Amino acid sequence: MYSLTDAAMIQLGQTGSAYLSDTDTYTPQSGKTVVAIQVIDDCVFASGTLAESDTFTEQANPEGGTGADAFGTDTFPAGVTIYGRWTAVQLATAGAVMLYMGV
């Protein structure tokens, strides 16, 4: 059982991280989601592969849809951090990101 402090830290990536610098799709371990993406080198995310978790989609957008296509053409510069809840991440171009896990 997690304490309130532990629960807050979990949502800030306390449960692990991963480095992604190629166009492979990264999928977190079962029971985890990507809660933050820190851009290390400028990159473009592959359209439709920055997929929000079902729980997040139901709460934030009851009509459905993930908003993933919005990430398909924009270049994200180094230094930007994106917060959310994603079940998969893929880069469309060269670049590098650090992925932080939560539950």
C-alpha positions in Angstrom: 0.0 0.0 0.0 1.3 3.4 -0.9 1.2 6.4 1.4 -0.1 9.8 0.2 3.4 11.0 -0.3 4.3 7.9 -2.3 1.2 8.3 -4.4 2.2 11.9 -5.3 5.7 10.8 -6.2 4.5 8.0 -8.4 2.7 10.4 -10.6 6.0 12.3 -11.0 7.8 9.3 -12.5 8.9 7.7 -9.2 8.2 4.2 -10.7 10.9 4.4 -13.4 12.0 6.0 -16.6 13.1 5.0 -20.1 15.2 6.7 -22.8 13.9 6.6 -26.3 16.0 7.7 -29.2 14.8 5.7 -32.2 11.5 5.1 -34.0 10.6 1.9 -32.1 7.3 2.1 -30.2 7.9 2.2 -26.4 5.1 0.5 -24.3 5.4 0.7 -20.5 5.1 -2.4 -18.4 1.7 -3.7 -17.4 0.0 -1.4 -14.9 2.1 1.6 -15.7 1.7 4.6 -18.1 4.0 7.3 -19.3 3.2 10.4 -17.2 5.8 12.8 -18.5 7.9 13.1 -21.7 11.0 15.3 -21.5 12.4 16.2 -24.9 16.2 15.8 -25.0 16.8 16.4 -28.7 14.2 18.0 -31.1 11.8 15.4 -32.3 8.4 14.7 -34.0 6.1 12.1 -32.5 4.6 9.5 -34.9 1.0 10.3 -35.6 -1.4 8.2 -33.7 1.2 6.5 -31.5 1.3 8.9 -28.7 -1.8 7.2 -27.3 -3.6 8.3 -24.1 -4.6 5.7 -21.6 -8.3 4.6 -21.6 -8.8 6.0 -18.1 -7.5 9.4 -19.1 -9.6 9.5 -22.3 -12.8 8.7 -20.4 -12.3 11.3 -17.8 -11.0 14.2 -19.9 -12.8 13.5 -23.2 -16.1 11.5 -22.7 -16.8 11.8 -26.4 -13.8 9.6 -27.1 -10.7 10.3 -29.2 -7.2 10.6 -28.0 -5.8 13.8 -29.5 -2.8 11.7 -30.7 -2.9 13.0 -34.2 -2.2 16.5 -33.0 1.3 15.3 -32.2 1.9 14.0 -35.7 3.4 17.0 -37.4 4.7 19.4 -34.8 8.4 19.5 -33.9 8.9 19.6 -30.1 12.2 21.4 -29.2 14.7 20.2 -26.7 13.9 21.2 -23.1 10.1 20.8 -23.4 8.3 18.5 -21.0 4.8 17.2 -21.8 2.6 15.8 -19.0 -0.2 13.4 -19.5 -0.9 9.6 -19.4 0.2 7.6 -22.4 0.2 3.9 -23.1 2.6 4.1 -26.0 5.1 6.5 -27.4 6.9 6.5 -30.8 9.1 9.1 -32.5 8.6 9.7 -36.2 12.0 11.4 -36.7 15.5 11.3 -35.1 15.5 12.8 -31.7 15.6 11.7 -28.1 13.2 11.8 -25.2 13.2 10.7 -21.5 9.9 8.9 -20.5 8.8 9.0 -16.9 6.5 6.2 -15.6 3.5 6.4 -13.3 0.4 4.3 -12.5 
